[in-house]
């Protein structure tokens, strides 16, 4: 009888051990599957990712998003290339191309597209681009991608003309005609909203992310802004990562999270429709 009881007890204990082992294995597997992804961002883009991080969608994908704020794109791209940041969300495709051209040993790769927001011409002194006097000083970004983008916008506005070979990294030396004799002052583009208050500056070219930080709405407050068409596809914003991580499945899921209904509802309301969703393949950018 004692022997039978011993056998039964041993069987029960074994069963408990097996069940406990299964539970521990499942919990360990769940913990292992969860991946923390650090997203580096700037200004309003950081706000977006802080919001996305709190949504239920990342949990469903077993992703924990940690947002790290930066003040400039140069240091953010460097941190991403060095692996200090997993993914960054702040730059246009043109800015990305310019970075890779100048950093061949620490290249980045595109994970996917996010949005396009128009760059605008802003002024505190004038209500129309036609009112800007000849010989005035116009502030433009001091990085190649946004310098070219700003000059293209001035050309679209009819204020200057550009050389036929003007490219995404061209600068003021590639202006063909400057009939109004404008002077150009290069600035850190994050200072744009402050620069337009300077008496020596007639107008400034400001990207929408920076404009929003300065409480400016490109659709309402600019004198002129980019129209959304094929010619502005280089200005589509992207998610980028170090080239060695370009096939990382977890990182790619951030593209899906950005385009979720919950995220888009927040973005449209928060930014007054100035961040226009673009859901295109990576190959679309390079075409």
C-alpha atoms as one frame of an Amber mdcrd trajectory, in Angstrom:
protein
   0.000   0.000   0.000   2.825   2.326   0.983   4.564   1.455  -2.268   1.474
   2.383  -4.310   1.137   5.705  -2.465   4.784   6.442  -3.178   4.254   5.770
  -6.878   1.174   8.020  -6.984   2.942  10.842  -5.155   5.938  10.542  -7.473
   3.641  10.715 -10.498   1.869  13.806  -9.152   5.163  15.515  -8.375   6.456
  14.682 -11.850   3.302  16.110 -13.366   3.660  19.330 -11.391   7.300  19.656
 -12.452   6.356  19.160 -16.118   3.544  21.750 -15.955   5.772  24.196 -14.128
   8.470  23.641 -16.716   6.021  24.364 -19.550   4.841  27.559 -17.844   8.417
  28.732 -17.218   9.343  27.932 -20.825   6.362  29.894 -22.155   7.110  32.892
 -19.951  10.782  32.781 -20.921   9.878  32.521 -24.599   7.521  35.498 -24.305
  10.242  37.528 -22.611  12.797  36.522 -25.210  10.455  37.345 -28.088   9.908
  40.878 -26.858  12.387  43.290 -28.379  13.091  46.858 -27.281  13.662  49.105
 -30.257  15.187  52.536 -29.735  13.783  55.151 -32.099  15.774  58.364 -32.397
  13.775  61.387 -33.455  13.468  65.169 -33.420  10.657  67.541 -32.421   7.177
  66.654 -33.649   8.372  63.313 -35.030   9.474  62.358 -31.526   5.957  63.188
 -30.296   4.518  60.805 -32.874   6.720  57.925 -31.774   6.090  58.584 -28.115
   2.385  58.242 -28.910   2.855  55.104 -31.017   4.919  53.547 -28.205   1.880
  53.734 -25.899  -0.563  52.148 -28.359  -1.596  48.487 -27.987  -0.273  47.677
 -31.480   3.427  47.464 -30.499   2.573  45.011 -27.709   0.782  42.800 -30.225
   4.005  42.758 -32.242   6.037  42.038 -29.064   7.895  45.303 -29.482   8.730
  47.831 -26.791   9.531  51.227 -28.304  11.923  53.551 -26.507  12.109  57.069
 -27.948  15.322  59.062 -27.735  15.175  62.787 -28.522  17.857  64.560 -30.544
  18.279  68.209 -31.458  19.922  67.801 -34.870  19.951  65.359 -37.757  23.730
  65.063 -38.097  24.235  63.587 -34.626  21.109  61.428 -34.972  22.282  59.840
 -38.223  25.718  59.258 -36.704  24.174  57.601 -33.638  22.068  55.371 -35.890
  25.036  54.319 -38.017  26.996  53.523 -34.841  24.157  51.406 -33.423  23.431
  53.727 -30.491  19.967  54.163 -32.008  18.173  51.321 -33.813  15.911  53.334
 -36.111  15.558  57.042 -36.769  12.508  59.019 -37.823  13.132  62.589 -38.930
  14.652  62.856 -42.386  13.594  63.153 -45.990  14.898  60.752 -48.607  17.062
  63.544 -50.073  18.641  64.212 -46.664  19.303  60.476 -46.342  20.982  60.337
 -49.777  23.190  63.299 -48.866  24.230  61.635 -45.612  25.165  58.369 -47.327
  27.155  60.196 -49.973  29.264  61.868 -47.299  29.539  58.805 -45.035  30.394
  55.863 -47.276  31.823  53.812 -44.401  28.806  54.294 -42.109  25.854  54.098
 -44.460  22.202  53.938 -43.526  19.382  52.004 -45.188  15.705  52.860 -45.743
  13.137  50.721 -43.909  10.062  52.422 -45.351   8.227  55.660 -46.083   6.161
  57.664 -43.604   4.913  61.044 -44.820   5.525  64.111 -46.910   5.129  67.572
 -45.474   5.629  70.707 -47.540   8.538  73.076 -47.029   7.408  76.692 -46.938
   8.678  80.213 -47.533   7.987  82.226 -44.358   8.280  85.920 -43.544   7.449
  88.116 -40.578   7.695  91.250 -42.701   5.839  90.501 -45.939   2.431  89.043
 -46.776   3.265  87.899 -50.302   6.344  86.636 -52.124   5.788  89.490 -54.604
   6.350  91.984 -51.782   9.884  90.796 -50.991  12.187  93.654 -52.134  15.050
  93.176 -54.567  18.379  92.651 -52.821  16.771  91.079 -49.753  18.453  88.323
 -47.738  16.762  84.933 -47.698  17.733  82.307 -45.139  18.250  78.746 -46.378
  19.377  75.554 -44.656  23.096  74.870 -44.304  22.822  71.176 -45.211  23.000
  70.112 -48.850  19.665  68.299 -49.122  17.576  71.099 -47.635  19.579  73.810
 -49.411  18.679  72.235 -52.760  15.094  71.687 -51.660  14.734  75.324 -50.648
  16.222  76.628 -53.894  13.861  74.398 -55.879  10.959  75.907 -53.950  12.142
  79.454 -54.718  12.328  78.450 -58.387   8.794  77.017 -58.253   7.663  80.322
 -56.776   9.197  82.122 -59.780  11.818  84.013 -57.780  14.912  82.403 -59.332
  15.777  79.932 -62.081  18.133  76.960 -61.736  20.686  75.376 -64.045  19.534
  72.403 -66.105  21.788  70.033 -64.179  20.540  71.177 -60.769  20.380  68.127
 -58.508  19.279  67.051 -55.042  22.608  68.183 -53.556  23.106  71.374 -55.584
  23.597  74.766 -53.961  23.519  78.504 -54.629  26.318  78.176 -57.203  23.837
  76.290 -59.383  21.393  79.186 -59.610  21.086  80.203 -63.249  19.281  83.524
 -62.864  18.678  85.645 -59.782  16.698  88.584 -61.217  15.893  90.030 -57.789
  19.519  89.935 -56.665  18.639  88.039 -53.518  21.392  87.294 -51.033  21.367
  83.902 -49.341  22.335  83.266 -45.730  22.890  79.679 -44.681  21.491  78.808
 -41.258  20.995  75.778 -39.065  17.513  74.957 -40.318  16.263  74.191 -36.793
  16.563  77.932 -36.052  14.242  79.000 -38.896  11.270  80.167 -36.767  13.609
  82.445 -34.791  15.531  83.679 -37.826  12.437  85.148 -39.516  12.170  87.582
 -36.592  15.627  88.952 -37.453  15.349  92.369 -39.103  18.098  91.511 -41.583
  16.175  88.504 -42.967  13.312  89.057 -45.427  12.216  85.423 -45.609  13.332
  81.931 -44.666  12.878  78.448 -46.081  11.632  76.218 -43.260  10.736  72.541
 -43.236   7.394  71.704 -41.665   8.728  69.713 -38.706  10.751  72.745 -37.612
   7.902  75.127 -38.501   5.500  73.217 -36.253   7.915  73.550 -33.354   7.783
  77.306 -33.932   3.960  77.162 -33.978   3.786  77.751 -37.729   1.388  75.890
 -40.014   2.731  75.601 -43.550  -0.758  75.515 -45.054  -1.796  78.738 -43.314
   1.283  80.748 -42.356   3.716  80.408 -45.255   3.818  82.716 -48.265   4.291
  79.742 -50.587   4.753  76.005 -50.081   5.547  72.812 -51.952   2.754  71.090
 -53.785   2.416  67.336 -53.444   3.376  65.719 -56.734   5.949  63.471 -58.398
   8.583  66.194 -58.369   8.643  66.274 -54.557   9.106  62.547 -53.913  12.710
  63.119 -52.777  11.161  65.003 -49.874   9.207  62.016 -48.576  10.205  61.215
 -45.014  11.517  57.789 -44.151  12.477  55.433 -41.352  16.191  54.658 -41.521
  18.549  52.207 -39.833  22.190  51.165 -40.080  22.849  49.337 -43.352  23.676
  46.107 -41.497  20.145  46.128 -40.037  18.249  46.664 -43.283  16.660  43.192
 -43.143  15.815  43.267 -39.427  12.204  42.034 -39.223  11.494  43.798 -35.916
  12.693  47.132 -37.238  10.605  46.753 -40.391   7.496  46.330 -38.239   7.842
  49.977 -37.212   6.729  50.949 -40.717   3.517  48.990 -40.219   3.020  50.561
 -36.786   3.408  54.063 -38.218   0.694  53.413 -40.814  -1.784  51.911 -38.334
  -5.224  53.553 -38.188  -4.726  54.646 -34.588  -1.404  56.334 -35.343  -2.708
  58.092 -38.457  -5.792  59.391 -36.651  -3.562  60.988 -34.029  -1.102  62.421
 -36.581  -3.803  64.052 -38.723  -5.485  65.647 -35.719  -2.312  66.697 -33.921
  -0.591  68.287 -36.916  -3.546  69.767 -38.799  -3.041  67.565 -41.843   0.449
  68.916 -42.567   2.060  65.465 -42.384   0.571  63.736 -45.422   0.775  59.938
 -45.217   2.886  58.260 -47.906   2.830  54.471 -48.014   5.134  53.520 -50.864
   7.710  50.801 -51.486  11.371  51.624 -50.958  11.969  51.090 -54.675   9.577
  53.969 -55.442  12.086  56.403 -53.942  14.965  55.218 -56.078  13.032  55.148
 -59.388
